[in-house]
Amino acid sequence: MTILSDSLPTSTLLELKAGDAIKKADGQTDTIKSINISETDEFLMFLFQLESSHIIVKKLKQVC
């Protein structure tokens, strides 16, 4: 079970899908209902709509 947090690699966040069970930072488990991904020049923003709440994760883009 994945613990959903800002420290997860972007590749792991992109693999998550609706129906997956996750563990929230407070230790409670929940199920992903939907995922909305927004992109800007600076970051990716993931909005995870869960059964009982939502979680927003922002990941800065890597600049090489």
C-alpha positions in Angstrom: 0.0 0.0 0.0 1.4 3.4 -1.0 1.7 6.2 1.6 0.6 9.3 -0.3 2.9 12.2 0.4 5.0 15.0 -1.3 8.1 12.8 -0.8 6.9 10.1 -3.3 8.8 10.1 -6.6 6.8 11.6 -9.5 7.0 8.3 -11.4 5.2 6.6 -8.5 2.5 9.3 -8.4 1.9 8.8 -12.2 1.4 5.1 -11.7 -1.5 5.5 -9.2 -5.0 5.1 -10.6 -8.6 5.3 -9.5 -9.5 2.3 -7.3 -6.0 2.1 -5.7 -5.9 1.9 -1.9 -3.5 4.4 -0.3 -2.5 5.3 3.2 -2.7 9.0 4.2 -0.1 10.9 6.3 -2.3 10.5 9.4 -2.2 6.7 9.0 -5.7 6.2 7.8 -6.4 4.2 4.6 -8.6 5.5 1.7 -9.4 4.7 -1.9 -8.6 7.0 -4.9 -11.8 8.0 -6.7 -10.1 10.2 -9.4 -6.9 12.0 -10.2 -6.5 15.3 -11.9 -3.0 16.4 -13.0 -2.2 20.0 -13.8 1.1 21.1 -15.3 2.9 24.5 -15.3 6.5 25.4 -16.4 7.6 25.0 -12.8 5.7 22.0 -11.3 3.2 19.2 -11.6 0.1 19.3 -9.3 -1.7 16.1 -8.5 -5.2 16.4 -7.1 -6.3 13.0 -5.6 -10.0 12.8 -4.9 -10.4 10.2 -2.2 -13.6 8.5 -0.9 -13.6 10.8 2.2 -11.4 13.8 1.3 -8.8 15.0 -1.2 -5.0 15.4 -1.2 -3.0 17.9 -3.3 0.7 17.0 -4.1 3.0 19.5 -5.9 6.2 18.2 -7.5 8.8 20.7 -8.8 10.0 19.8 -12.3 13.7 18.8 -12.5 15.7 21.2 -14.6 18.9 19.7 -16.1 
